[in-house]
C-alpha cells in the first residue's frame, strides 16, 4: 500500500529528474519563483524574452467590451 502512494512521485522523478529535483529543492527552501534573482535566472533558462516572460496582452482599461463570434 505504501508503494502505491509513492508511484506518482517516482514516475515524475524518472521523467524529468532535473526539473523535479529543482522544484523539490525550491519547495524545501521555500523560494518564491516570482522574485529576483531566481525569476530572471528561470527566464534566461526558458529562453523567455527580456520583457518579463509574460506574453499576454495588457488588460483593457475600459470596462466590458463587445465581441462578435462568427
C-alpha positions as CSV (number, residue, x, y, z in Angstrom):
1,X,0.0,0.0,0.0
2,X,2.8,2.4,0.8
3,X,4.5,1.8,-2.5
4,X,1.2,2.6,-4.4
5,X,1.3,6.1,-2.9
6,X,4.9,6.6,-4.0
7,X,4.4,5.6,-7.6
8,X,3.4,9.0,-9.0
9,X,6.3,10.5,-7.1
10,X,8.8,8.1,-8.7
11,X,7.3,8.4,-12.1
12,X,7.8,12.2,-12.2
13,X,11.3,11.8,-10.8
14,X,12.2,9.4,-13.6
15,X,10.6,11.5,-16.4
16,X,12.3,14.8,-15.7
17,X,14.8,14.4,-12.9
18,X,16.5,17.8,-13.1
19,X,13.2,19.7,-13.2
20,X,11.8,17.6,-10.4
21,X,14.8,18.0,-8.1
22,X,14.9,21.7,-8.8
23,X,11.2,22.1,-7.9
24,X,11.5,19.9,-4.9
25,X,14.6,21.9,-3.6
26,X,12.9,25.2,-4.2
27,X,9.9,24.0,-2.2
28,X,12.0,22.8,0.6
29,X,13.8,26.1,0.8
30,X,10.5,28.0,0.4
31,X,11.9,30.0,-2.5
32,X,9.5,32.3,-4.3
33,X,9.8,31.7,-8.1
34,X,8.4,35.2,-8.9
35,X,11.2,37.1,-7.1
36,X,14.6,38.1,-8.5
37,X,17.3,36.7,-8.9
38,X,15.5,33.3,-9.3
39,X,12.9,34.7,-11.7
40,X,15.5,36.3,-14.0
41,X,17.5,33.1,-14.0
42,X,14.5,31.0,-14.8
43,X,13.6,33.4,-17.6
44,X,17.0,33.0,-19.2
45,X,16.9,29.2,-18.9
46,X,13.5,29.1,-20.5
47,X,14.6,31.4,-23.3
48,X,11.9,34.0,-22.4
49,X,12.2,37.5,-23.9
50,X,13.6,40.3,-21.7
51,X,10.2,41.8,-21.3
52,X,9.5,39.7,-18.2
53,X,8.2,36.4,-19.7
54,X,4.5,37.2,-19.8
55,X,3.3,37.1,-23.4
56,X,-0.2,38.2,-22.5
57,X,-1.7,41.4,-24.0
58,X,-2.4,44.2,-21.4
59,X,-5.9,44.1,-19.9
60,X,-8.3,46.6,-21.4
61,X,-8.6,49.8,-19.4
62,X,-12.3,50.4,-20.4
63,X,-15.0,48.2,-18.8
64,X,-16.6,45.3,-20.7
65,X,-16.0,45.2,-24.4
66,X,-18.3,43.9,-27.2
67,X,-17.1,41.0,-29.3
68,X,-18.6,39.2,-32.2
69,X,-18.3,35.5,-32.8
70,X,-18.8,34.1,-36.3
